[in-house]
Amino acid sequence: MGAVEEEPRRLQVGQLACPRCRLPQDRVATLEQDWVLLEPGLEVPAHLVPAQHRWITLSDGRVTVYGVCPPDGSQRCRIEHRLACSKQPLPDLWPWLTVLRAENARAAQRRTVPEPPRPPQAWPDAG
């Protein structure tokens, strides 16, 4: 989770350009001696983000996943750039919600498809 798959182009100290959208992203060290690419300048309330996607900044500048459920109402976290990147597909954050959205899409499509014509009440005399 959050590992760098491609070598992005360096912009400035601590920031890299996303290879897909070319917007800057922060490259931050994790507790696991790895790197994660976070959305720069964005901290959101932790309760709005699924537990496995909450990154909190520690006192030494590294980040770690904040999986406490439910989070403290005042806790803020950072998110990976890939969640905000317009050129990447959004991961399946809530599988049940994805299923519900797909079912709602099918239901909406069924409502917009015109009904087949009904047969006439009386068949014409053919003869």
C-alpha positions as CSV (number, residue, x, y, z in Angstrom):
1,M,0.0,0.0,0.0
2,G,1.5,3.3,-1.0
3,A,4.7,1.9,-2.5
4,V,6.1,3.8,-5.4
5,E,5.7,1.7,-8.5
6,E,7.3,4.0,-11.1
7,E,10.1,6.5,-10.6
8,P,8.4,9.9,-10.8
9,R,10.2,13.1,-12.0
10,R,11.6,15.2,-9.1
11,L,10.2,18.7,-8.7
12,Q,11.8,20.0,-5.5
13,V,12.9,18.7,-2.1
14,G,10.2,16.3,-0.8
15,Q,7.9,16.8,-3.9
16,L,7.7,14.7,-7.0
17,A,5.5,15.0,-10.1
18,C,2.9,12.3,-10.6
19,P,3.8,10.3,-13.7
20,R,0.1,10.2,-14.7
21,C,-1.3,13.7,-14.0
22,R,2.0,15.6,-13.6
23,L,0.7,17.4,-10.4
24,P,3.1,17.6,-7.4
25,Q,2.8,15.1,-4.6
26,D,4.7,14.8,-1.4
27,R,7.2,11.9,-1.0
28,V,7.2,11.0,2.7
29,A,9.0,8.3,4.7
30,T,6.9,5.7,6.5
31,L,7.6,3.8,9.8
32,E,8.2,0.7,7.7
33,Q,11.3,2.3,6.0
34,D,9.3,2.8,2.8
35,W,8.0,5.8,1.0
36,V,4.4,7.0,0.3
37,L,3.2,9.7,-2.1
38,L,0.7,11.9,-0.4
39,E,-1.5,14.7,-1.7
40,P,0.3,17.9,-0.8
41,G,-1.2,20.5,1.5
42,L,-4.3,18.4,2.3
43,E,-5.4,17.2,5.7
44,V,-8.9,15.9,6.1
45,P,-10.9,14.7,9.1
46,A,-9.9,11.1,9.8
47,H,-13.5,9.9,10.1
48,L,-14.1,10.7,6.4
49,V,-11.3,8.3,5.2
50,P,-11.3,4.5,5.4
51,A,-9.0,3.2,8.2
52,Q,-6.4,1.7,5.8
53,H,-6.1,5.0,3.9
54,R,-5.5,7.4,6.8
55,W,-1.9,8.6,7.0
56,I,-1.0,10.6,10.1
57,T,2.3,12.6,10.5
58,L,4.4,11.7,13.4
59,S,6.7,14.1,15.4
60,D,9.8,13.0,13.4
61,G,8.1,13.8,10.1
62,R,7.4,10.2,9.0
63,V,3.9,8.9,8.5
64,T,2.0,5.8,9.4
65,V,-1.5,4.4,8.7
66,Y,-3.9,5.5,11.4
67,G,-6.3,2.5,11.7
68,V,-8.1,3.4,14.9
69,C,-11.8,2.9,14.5
70,P,-13.6,5.0,15.2
71,P,-11.1,7.8,15.0
72,D,-11.0,10.8,17.4
73,G,-13.4,13.4,16.0
74,S,-10.6,16.0,15.9
75,Q,-8.0,13.8,14.3
76,R,-6.9,14.9,10.8
77,C,-5.1,12.7,8.3
78,R,-3.4,12.9,4.9
79,I,-4.4,10.7,1.9
80,E,-2.3,9.2,-0.8
81,H,-2.1,11.1,-4.1
82,R,-3.5,8.1,-6.0
83,L,-6.8,8.6,-4.3
84,A,-7.0,12.2,-5.6
85,C,-5.3,11.7,-9.0
86,S,-7.7,12.3,-11.8
87,K,-5.7,10.0,-14.1
88,Q,-6.0,6.9,-11.9
89,P,-9.1,4.8,-11.2
90,L,-10.4,5.2,-7.7
91,P,-9.8,2.1,-5.6
92,D,-12.6,0.1,-4.2
93,L,-12.7,1.8,-0.8
94,W,-16.0,0.2,0.4
95,P,-16.8,-3.0,-1.5
96,W,-20.5,-3.0,-0.3
97,L,-20.9,0.6,-1.5
98,T,-19.4,-0.3,-4.9
99,V,-21.9,-3.2,-5.3
100,L,-24.7,-0.8,-4.2
101,R,-23.6,1.8,-6.8
102,A,-23.5,-0.8,-9.5
103,E,-27.0,-2.0,-8.6
104,N,-28.3,1.5,-8.5
105,A,-26.8,2.1,-12.0
106,R,-28.6,-0.9,-13.3
107,A,-31.9,0.2,-11.6
108,A,-31.6,3.7,-13.1
109,Q,-30.9,2.2,-16.6
110,R,-34.0,0.0,-16.3
111,R,-36.1,3.1,-15.5
112,T,-34.8,5.0,-18.5
113,V,-35.3,2.2,-21.0
114,P,-38.7,2.6,-22.6
115,E,-41.3,-0.1,-22.1
116,P,-42.1,-2.3,-25.1
117,P,-45.3,-1.3,-26.8
118,R,-48.4,-3.1,-25.3
119,P,-50.4,-5.3,-27.6
120,P,-53.7,-3.7,-28.8
121,Q,-56.8,-4.5,-26.8
122,A,-58.5,-5.9,-29.9
123,W,-56.6,-7.6,-32.6
124,P,-57.5,-6.4,-36.1
125,D,-59.6,-8.6,-38.4
126,A,-57.0,-10.1,-40.7
127,G,-59.4,-12.0,-42.5
